[in-house]
Amino acid sequence: MKRYLAVKKHHCVSPARDPSWSDAVPPAMKRRDARIWRMAYAAAAGVVADDGTCQPRAVIAGTALGALEETRLFLDGVFTDGLGSPRNFIASVHNSIAGKLALEFKIGGPNLTICDSHNSFASALIAADLLNDVDFPVLLCIVDERLPLLDDLQPYFTRRCRSFCIDQWEEAAVAFLITNAPSAGDAAMRAFGPVLTERHDPESICRKLTEANVPGFTGEFHFNGSSTSFVQPAITAVNVLKQGNGPAVIGSFSPTSGAAAIVEIMQTT
């Protein structure tokens, strides 16, 4: 049985909603570092205490696309000059996100990036559950950026991929500070899946996952509103935690892998 992981803090950075999001980023990072690193840092800074209390010992990052801008810049260099920038290449590697957070916040334990399309949040939470007790608290950060280039490419996606990457999808970085020992009154999360589907009705698969793993569930079920972008399931989780109005299940579906997953949120007693 999957254990519940307690959510001690959470913070969401949405550049479209908060133009001042980069105020939390050190000037040196603004000058030299990849934008997705800066987004992840700003979200993490909202949950890592300045006084060192409840300091994370591990980092799990979740991203579908990684540092898209750095990837674009590297490939532009390859096509125009025959040689891409090493700096762009280093930043484009998906696990650079978790590594950067570990360096900036002096987190000496495991750091890992999970890449699983719309299921990245659920899969990252499952990865955190697999860590040893000594690796908690864990900084869990889900992040994806949106480039205008994606809008240019969208007409060439498969029909199903287009339907799960709508025109208005939101880029964001969402950070959670989680522990493995929930106390009474804590909000807690656990995830199940991903499981392969027949792709015809992923929402029903998420509901079946809920019935099988959360018997007697009577809370809010979120699917359409949490599967419209890669990072939306994590944004939905933050909204649920802010409202604090009972248990919830967030379903997600990856059109690329054809797999579905759920994240359960509840209040411990």
Phi, psi and omega in degrees: 000133178292138180272155174279136175251128185283138177263107181276323179212158174210152181204136181240132176246116178237104182304326181291329182267334185229092181299341182265017185302328185281359178300333182279353184270131178300146181306321181296322178293323180298327184282324193239342191262156179301146183300320181293328174296319181294321177298314180297320179297315182298321178292315182295325179298337179282351181236345179268120186290139178293333184274002176085357178287143180055045182290131178298146177249353180209159178232129170239120176252149176232128179208145177272316189247346180070204184278085185296317182297319179292323177296317180297315181296321179296314181292325175301319179295321179298316184283328183270321185245351183084359182210120179278159180289128176302323179297315178297321181295314180302316182290334184285342180293130188304317185287356176297334181295307180295321180296320179295317178297319180298318180293314185293324184255011175055051180260111190269356182273199182300145169224133190211141175247129178257129179241106185213046175050225182292344179269011184300322179296309181298316182292324177294322178294322176295319178299320177297322180296336182277351181289156175288157182302327183289348182271000178264153359295158181241136170270114179253120184231123179250125186211139171209142178251158181242129178247149174305332179302326179297322178295325177292327183275339187307320179300343182264357176289162172295160182302316182293319178297322178298321183291337179255017175218069188294165185300329186264015187298147192255135170272149181189165169233129182234126181242141175231138169257115187237148176237168181260011182227080180298139174257164179303130180094349179288145165281141184223154182227152167208158186231154178226143181107203349291150177236143179292143178239173174271008173070352185278332182209075183297330179298319180294327177295319178296322178293322177293322175300321178295313180300321184284327188249343178232071184303137177074016182297130180229015182272200180280136177248125182245127174224294184304318181285352181242006181238015183272354176203168183295323186260355184299323177304321179290323177297317178299320178299317178298317179298319178296316181295323178294320181289322177057036185250042172112178183292155180208155173233133179248117179263147177219159182214133177259113180290341180282317180266344183071030182241151180238155180211163175226152170238125177263136176238130180214167177257123181283153181239000000 
